[in-house]
């Protein structure tokens, strides 16, 4: 489950693309609809209770192994996701949005926090982006009940830390550190923000793929194959 003001769609697509390259039947549900093993349009980022469960049941019958689901503040606040246990929750960032509904920043934050307060399994994992407003607050909520947590960002306290980005005509080279080692990903993606989205994806994979620790370069190679998300900094040719 992925929540945050920006980045939900990109992270969900990147997870689905990586799982597909690993050979899983996979899908993602969010702003661009249901994508993956089947493609359908949806009215809301997080579908209503009945439609969402119909999607989940249909995907299970199709043999889907992995699902990345965007958890919008509206969907969380309106209990559309209640009863669904997430193996991992991802927090991307928080900025001013949807105040017509949430009225203030605190209410907006509390809606996002439901993912970590209630929905992520206690024995599951959490990935927290540390460069945003309320990152520390969201981290504390996750730490209060979730077993495995990975932080991502440019700050020193981030476990997966962005060290540098070199933008080029083909995308960008991102240098990052993880467990006292440094790595470089050559991304065919435009936009500074994509480095965080890709590393949030990498962090999630660390929590759900048992063989990643011994095959980090293999997974970095998979991430270098990521393709742009529809409507998100696509190259015009």
Residue pairs with C-beta under 8 A, 6 or more apart in sequence:
1 69
1 70
1 71
1 81
1 84
1 86
1 88
1 89
1 90
1 115
1 119
1 120
2 8
2 11
2 12
2 30
2 68
2 69
2 70
2 71
2 89
2 90
2 92
3 70
3 71
3 72
3 73
3 76
3 89
3 90
3 91
3 92
3 112
3 115
4 90
4 91
4 92
4 93
4 94
4 112
4 129
4 132
5 92
5 93
5 94
5 95
5 97
6 92
6 93
6 95
6 193
7 92
7 93
7 129
7 193
7 196
7 197
7 200
8 30
8 31
8 45
8 70
8 71
8 72
8 92
9 30
9 31
9 32
9 70
9 229
9 232
10 194
10 197
10 229
10 232
11 68
11 90
11 92
11 197
11 200
11 201
11 204
12 28
12 29
12 30
12 68
12 69
12 70
13 28
13 32
13 35
13 68
13 229
14 197
14 198
14 201
14 223
14 226
14 229
15 26
15 28
15 66
15 68
15 201
15 204
15 205
16 26
16 27
16 28
16 35
16 36
16 66
16 68
17 225
17 226
17 227
18 201
18 205
18 219
18 222
18 223
18 226
19 26
19 65
19 66
20 26
20 36
21 222
21 225
22 209
22 222
24 65
24 66
25 36
25 37
25 62
25 63
25 64
25 65
25 66
26 36
26 37
26 64
26 65
26 66
26 67
26 68
27 34
27 35
27 36
27 37
27 38
27 59
27 64
27 66
27 67
27 68
28 34
28 35
28 36
28 67
28 68
28 69
28 70
29 35
29 42
29 46
29 47
29 52
29 55
29 67
29 68
29 69
29 70
30 42
30 45
30 46
30 68
30 69
30 70
31 45
31 70
32 229
32 230
32 231
33 39
33 40
33 41
33 42
34 40
34 42
34 55
36 64
37 59
37 62
37 63
37 64
38 58
38 59
38 62
40 55
42 51
44 72
44 74
44 75
45 70
45 72
45 74
45 75
46 52
46 69
46 70
46 71
46 72
46 74
46 75
46 76
46 80
46 81
47 55
47 75
47 80
48 80
49 79
49 80
49 82
52 80
52 81
52 84
56 67
56 84
59 67
66 208
69 81
69 84
69 86
71 81
71 89
71 112
71 115
71 119
73 98
73 101
73 102
73 108
73 111
73 112
74 80
74 98
74 101
74 111
75 81
76 111
76 112
76 114
76 115
76 119
77 101
77 102
77 111
77 114
81 114
81 115
81 119
82 118
82 119
84 119
85 119
85 120
85 121
85 124
86 115
86 119
86 120
86 121
86 124
87 120
87 121
87 124
87 125
87 207
87 208
88 120
88 124
88 125
88 126
88 127
88 204
88 207
88 208
89 115
89 116
89 119
89 120
89 124
89 125
89 126
89 127
89 142
89 146
90 126
90 127
90 200
90 203
90 204
91 112
91 115
91 116
91 126
91 127
91 128
91 129
91 132
91 135
91 138
91 142
92 129
92 132
92 196
92 197
92 200
93 129
93 131
93 132
93 133
93 135
93 196
94 108
94 109
94 112
94 132
94 133
94 134
94 135
94 138
95 132
95 133
96 105
96 108
97 108
98 108
99 105
99 108
102 108
102 111
109 134
109 137
109 138
112 138
113 137
113 138
113 141
116 126
116 138
116 141
116 142
116 145
116 146
117 141
117 145
120 126
120 142
120 146
121 146
122 145
122 146
122 147
123 147
124 146
124 147
124 148
124 207
125 146
125 147
125 148
125 149
125 150
125 204
125 207
125 208
126 142
126 146
126 148
126 149
126 150
127 149
127 150
127 151
127 152
127 200
127 203
127 204
127 207
128 135
128 138
128 139
128 142
128 149
128 150
128 151
128 152
129 135
129 151
129 152
129 153
129 196
129 200
130 136
130 139
130 151
130 152
130 153
130 155
130 157
130 158
131 153
131 154
131 155
131 196
135 153
139 149
139 151
142 149
143 149
148 207
150 159
150 160
150 203
150 206
150 207
151 157
151 158
151 159
151 160
152 158
152 159
152 160
152 161
152 162
152 196
152 199
152 200
152 203
153 160
153 161
153 162
153 196
154 161
154 162
155 161
159 178
159 179
159 203
160 176
160 177
160 178
160 199
160 202
160 203
161 176
161 177
161 178
162 174
162 175
162 176
162 195
162 196
162 199
163 175
163 176
163 177
163 182
164 174
164 175
165 172
165 173
165 174
165 175
165 192
165 195
166 172
166 173
167 190
167 192
170 188
171 186
171 187
171 188
171 189
171 190
172 187
172 189
172 190
172 192
172 194
172 195
173 184
173 185
173 186
173 187
174 184
174 185
174 187
174 195
174 198
174 199
175 182
175 183
175 184
176 182
176 183
176 184
176 185
176 195
176 199
177 183
178 202
178 216
181 216
183 216
183 217
183 220
184 220
185 198
185 220
185 223
185 224
186 224
187 194
187 195
187 198
187 223
187 224
187 226
188 224
188 225
188 226
188 227
188 228
189 198
189 226
189 228
189 233
190 228
190 233
190 235
191 232
191 233
194 233
198 223
198 226
201 223
201 226
202 219
202 220
202 223
205 212
205 219
206 212
206 213
209 219
212 219
228 234
228 235
